[in-house]
Amino acid sequence: MVEDVLSKVFWVVSATVFAAATVGYAQQVPCYFIFGDSVFDSGNNNNLQTKAKVNFLPYGIDFAKGRPASSLMAALSQILSVSELSGFKDFIPPLAGTSPERAHIGMNYASGAGGLREETSEHLGGRISLSNQILNHKKAIKKLNVPVHRLEQCLYAISIGSNDYVNNYFLSKPYNTRHRFKPNQYAHFLILLYHTNLKSLHHLGARKLALFSISKIGCTPKMIRSHGGGKGCAREVNNAVAIFNKNLEDLVKDFNKNVHGAKFTYVDIFSGGDPLAFKVLGFKVRHKACCTLSPGEELCTPNKPVCANRSEYVFWDDIHSSEATNIMMARSSFDGPLGSDGPLGSPYNITSLLKQ
């Protein structure tokens, strides 16, 4: 999951996002494939027996045409924005319920609560790990005989790993990973899993791949309350995530140097995630959910009121970022830095990646 970062995208978003994203870009790649957790999930969890789905109001309250939400995000704006900015006229649909023919154009395989470790989020019920998402991708492209030379031109995006911390390492029951691994050991183990999955994707044709870092999940309302003493960002959580992110950036460099044809990029959504940075950007509410929460719950309570001034909130619920946050981060990851000295993407922003 995520927080001060962006949630990313897909199905239908508000007219505001649509207008911001469609500025006359021509389609730059033939297809777009999306993998990850609730940050990218566009409906793959809807038919699973799981708590990690939000196909109910107030999720989707700002969506175009009044369609209900199908993802764990308030806005689904980042990947939506990236797909629009990449020139796609249609949104990238979830694998669940989608025509197999979409394998030629793109699919979204992401699953809320999914992780790198298979047992991550098992207490929430059904979810699809990254390795199984890639297996679903393999089945889809093989069934349609999508040519490898086409797949090598596509854009791929992954946002995964947050649940391996929020719903595993920093959750004592039913997990014991924190007792078994020090933070650097755990990050190393996760990166080994990531490496294996990336090798599988590369083997299936992935060349242009954007890997999103984990955000500062220690600054989410949930983690501030559970690990920050209710007073501020949970330092131990952010420190652990920072180790993972550094290893992920190194992994990207290693692939680009040693794996044939790899044009991978690391999208940093951690560095700009400090609450003070959001204050400078005009956000007035930085540690509180916009929607109504029931005691002990991190997702919005169905059909309950939400804040009227949604553009002033960093967070939509107790763990996921708001649409306003998402839009800024999406455009920054696509076109370059957002009020910083260096690019969000390393070695490319997504605009540059598409041209590789």
C-alpha positions in Angstrom: 0.0 0.0 0.0 1.0 3.6 0.2 0.7 7.0 1.6 2.3 10.3 0.9 3.1 9.2 -2.5 0.6 8.7 -5.0 -1.7 6.1 -5.7 -1.7 5.2 -9.2 -4.4 4.5 -11.3 -6.6 3.3 -13.9 -10.2 2.9 -14.7 -12.0 6.2 -14.7 -11.0 9.2 -12.8 -12.5 12.6 -12.3 -12.8 15.0 -15.1 -10.1 17.1 -13.5 -7.6 14.3 -13.8 -8.7 13.5 -17.3 -8.3 17.1 -18.4 -4.9 17.4 -16.7 -3.7 14.2 -18.4 -4.9 14.7 -21.9 -2.7 17.4 -23.3 -2.3 16.2 -26.8 0.2 13.4 -26.4 0.4 10.8 -29.2 0.6 7.1 -28.2 4.3 6.4 -27.7 4.3 2.7 -27.1 2.1 -0.1 -28.5 1.1 -1.5 -25.1 1.3 -0.9 -21.3 1.3 -3.5 -18.6 0.9 -2.8 -14.9 1.9 -4.8 -11.8 1.8 -4.2 -8.1 -0.4 -3.8 -5.1 -3.3 -1.5 -4.1 -1.5 1.5 -5.4 -2.1 0.1 -9.0 -5.0 -2.3 -8.5 -7.9 -1.4 -10.8 -10.3 -4.2 -9.9 -8.5 -7.5 -9.8 -9.5 -8.0 -6.2 -13.2 -7.4 -6.7 -14.1 -11.1 -7.1 -11.7 -12.4 -4.4 -12.6 -13.3 -0.8 -10.6 -10.5 0.7 -10.8 -7.4 2.8 -8.5 -5.6 0.4 -11.1 -4.3 -2.0 -13.2 -1.1 -2.1 -15.9 -1.4 -4.7 -18.2 0.8 -2.7 -18.7 4.5 -2.0 -17.1 6.8 -1.0 -14.3 5.2 -3.1 -14.9 6.6 -6.6 -16.9 9.6 -5.4 -15.1 11.8 -7.9 -14.9 9.4 -10.8 -16.1 10.4 -14.2 -19.7 9.4 -15.1 -20.2 8.4 -11.4 -18.7 4.9 -11.9 -17.9 3.2 -8.6 -14.4 2.6 -7.5 -12.7 -0.7 -8.4 -9.4 -0.1 -6.7 -8.0 0.6 -3.3 -7.2 4.2 -4.4 -9.2 7.3 -3.9 -8.3 8.5 -7.4 -6.3 5.9 -9.4 -4.6 8.9 -10.9 -1.0 8.1 -11.3 -1.1 5.2 -13.7 -4.1 6.7 -15.3 -2.2 9.9 -15.8 0.8 8.0 -17.1 -1.3 6.0 -19.6 -3.0 9.3 -20.8 0.3 11.1 -21.0 1.7 8.1 -23.0 -1.1 8.7 -25.5 -3.5 5.8 -24.7 -7.1 6.7 -25.5 -8.5 4.0 -23.3 -7.7 3.2 -19.7 -5.7 0.0 -19.0 -8.3 -2.5 -17.7 -7.7 -5.1 -15.0 -7.1 -8.7 -16.0 -10.3 -9.7 -14.1 -13.2 -9.6 -16.6 -11.2 -8.2 -19.5 -11.2 -9.6 -23.0 -8.1 -11.7 -23.7 -7.5 -9.5 -26.8 -6.3 -6.8 -24.5 -3.0 -8.7 -24.1 -2.0 -6.9 -27.4 -2.6 -3.5 -25.9 -2.1 -3.8 -22.2 -3.5 -5.1 -18.9 -3.4 -4.3 -15.3 -2.5 -7.3 -13.1 -2.0 -5.5 -9.8 -3.7 -6.8 -6.6 -4.5 -4.9 -3.5 -2.5 -6.3 -0.5 -0.2 -8.2 -2.9 3.5 -8.4 -2.0 6.8 -9.9 -2.9 6.5 -12.6 -0.2 3.7 -15.1 -0.8 2.4 -14.9 2.8 2.3 -11.1 2.9 -1.3 -9.9 3.8 -2.6 -13.4 4.2 -4.7 -12.2 7.2 -6.7 -10.1 4.8 -7.7 -12.9 2.6 -7.2 -13.4 -1.2 -4.6 -11.4 -3.0 -2.2 -12.0 -5.9 1.5 -11.8 -5.3 3.9 -10.3 -7.8 5.1 -13.7 -9.0 1.6 -14.8 -9.7 0.8 -11.6 -11.4 3.7 -12.3 -13.8 2.4 -15.8 -14.2 -1.0 -14.3 -15.3 0.8 -12.1 -17.7 2.7 -15.0 -19.2 -0.6 -16.9 -19.7 -2.2 -13.9 -21.3 0.5 -13.1 -23.8 1.1 -16.8 -24.7 -2.6 -17.4 -25.3 -2.7 -14.5 -27.8 0.7 -15.2 -29.2 1.8 -11.6 -28.7 5.0 -11.2 -30.6 8.2 -10.6 -28.5 9.3 -7.7 -30.7 6.0 -5.9 -29.8 6.4 -6.7 -26.1 9.9 -5.3 -26.1 8.5 -1.9 -27.1 5.8 -1.8 -24.4 5.9 0.2 -21.2 5.8 -1.8 -17.9 5.3 -0.4 -14.4 5.5 -2.0 -11.0 4.8 -0.7 -7.5 5.2 -3.4 -4.9 6.8 -3.9 -1.5 4.7 -1.7 0.8 2.6 -4.6 2.1 5.7 -6.6 2.8 6.3 -4.0 5.5 2.8 -2.8 6.6 1.2 -6.2 6.4 4.1 -8.4 7.3 7.3 -7.1 8.8 5.7 -4.5 11.1 2.7 -6.5 11.9 3.5 -9.0 14.7 0.5 -11.3 14.2 0.4 -13.7 12.4 3.9 -12.9 11.1 7.3 -13.4 12.7 9.6 -11.9 10.0 10.7 -9.1 12.2 12.0 -11.5 14.8 13.8 -13.5 12.1 15.4 -10.6 10.1 17.1 -7.4 10.8 15.9 -4.5 8.5 18.9 -4.9 6.2 18.5 -8.6 6.0 14.8 -8.3 5.2 15.4 -5.7 2.5 18.0 -8.0 1.0 15.7 -10.9 1.0 12.9 -8.9 -0.7 15.3 -7.6 -3.4 16.3 -11.2 -4.2 12.6 -12.0 -4.8 12.3 -8.8 -6.9 15.3 -9.8 -8.9 13.8 -13.2 -9.7 10.6 -11.6 -10.8 12.3 -9.1 -13.0 14.3 -11.8 -14.7 11.0 -13.5 -15.5 9.5 -10.4 -16.9 12.6 -9.6 -19.0 12.5 -13.2 -20.3 8.9 -12.5 -21.4 10.0 -9.4 -23.3 9.9 -6.5 -20.8 12.6 -3.9 -21.7 11.1 -0.5 -20.7 10.2 -0.9 -17.0 9.5 1.7 -14.4 10.0 0.5 -10.8 8.3 2.7 -8.2 10.0 2.9 -4.8 8.0 2.4 -1.6 6.9 5.7 -0.2 7.4 7.0 3.4 4.8 4.6 4.8 5.9 5.6 8.2 4.2 8.9 7.7 0.8 7.5 7.0 -1.9 8.0 9.7 -2.0 4.3 10.3 1.8 3.9 11.0 2.0 7.2 12.9 -0.5 5.8 15.3 0.9 2.2 15.5 4.6 2.9 15.4 5.1 6.6 15.8 3.5 7.0 19.1 0.7 9.1 17.5 3.1 12.1 17.4 4.9 12.0 14.1 6.3 9.8 11.3 7.5 6.4 12.5 11.2 6.6 12.0 12.0 2.9 12.3 9.5 2.2 9.5 10.8 4.8 7.2 14.4 3.8 7.9 13.6 0.2 7.0 11.9 1.2 3.8 14.8 3.5 2.9 17.1 0.4 2.9 14.8 -1.4 0.6 14.6 1.5 -1.8 18.4 1.9 -1.9 18.7 -1.8 -2.8 16.0 -1.4 -5.4 17.7 1.5 -7.1 21.0 -0.5 -7.1 19.0 -3.4 -8.6 17.9 -1.2 -11.5 21.4 -0.1 -12.1 22.6 -3.7 -12.2 19.9 -4.7 -14.7 20.7 -1.8 -17.0 24.4 -2.6 -16.9 24.3 -6.4 -17.1 21.1 -7.5 -18.7 20.7 -7.3 -22.5 18.3 -4.6 -23.7 17.2 -3.6 -20.2 16.0 0.0 -20.0 14.8 0.1 -16.4 14.2 3.2 -14.3 13.8 3.7 -10.6 11.0 6.2 -9.7 11.7 7.8 -6.4 8.5 8.6 -4.5 10.2 8.3 -1.1 12.4 11.4 -1.0 9.6 14.0 -1.5 7.3 12.3 0.9 8.0 14.4 4.0 4.9 16.1 5.6 6.7 19.4 5.5 7.1 19.1 1.7 3.4 18.7 1.4 2.9 21.8 3.5 5.0 23.8 1.1 2.9 22.5 -1.8 -0.2 23.8 -0.1 -1.7 20.7 1.6 -3.3 21.8 4.9 -4.2 18.4 6.3 -1.3 16.0 6.4 -1.9 13.4 9.1 -5.6 12.7 8.8 -7.9 10.8 6.5 -10.3 12.6 4.3 -13.0 10.0 4.6 -14.8 8.6 7.7 -13.0 5.7 9.4 -14.5 3.2 11.8 -12.4 2.4 14.9 -9.5 0.1 14.1 -10.1 0.3 10.3 -7.7 1.7 7.7 -10.2 1.9 4.8 -13.2 4.3 4.5 -16.4 3.3 6.1 -19.0 2.6 3.4 -21.4 5.4 2.5 -20.2 7.7 5.2 -19.2 11.4 4.7 -15.9 12.6 3.3 -14.2 16.0 3.6 -15.4 18.7 1.3 -12.0 20.2 0.6 -10.4 17.1 -0.7 -7.6 19.0 -2.6 -6.2 20.0 0.8 -5.7 16.5 2.2 -2.6 14.3 1.6 -4.4 11.1 2.6 -7.7 9.7 1.4 -8.0 7.0 4.0 -5.7 5.8 6.8 -3.0 4.5 4.4 -3.7 5.7 0.9 -3.0 9.1 -0.6 -5.5 11.5 -2.0 -6.2 12.3 -5.6 -4.5 15.7 -5.3 -1.4 14.0 -4.1 -1.6 11.4 -6.8 -1.9 13.9 -9.6 1.2 15.8 -8.6 3.3 12.7 -8.2 2.0 11.2 -11.5 3.0 14.2 -13.6 6.3 14.5 -11.8 7.2 10.9 -12.5 6.3 11.3 -16.1 7.8 14.7 -17.0 10.5 15.0 -14.4 11.2 16.8 -11.1 8.5 18.5 -9.1 10.1 21.4 -7.3 13.4 19.5 -6.8 16.9 19.7 -8.2 17.0 16.2 -9.7 14.6 14.0 -11.6 12.2 11.6 -9.8 13.3 8.9 -12.3 16.8 7.4 -12.3 18.3 7.2 -14.9 15.1 8.3 -16.8 11.8 9.9 -16.1 9.0 8.1 -17.9 9.0 10.5 -20.8 12.6 9.6 -21.5 12.0 6.0 -20.9 9.4 5.8 -23.6 12.0 7.1 -26.1 14.6 4.5 -25.3 
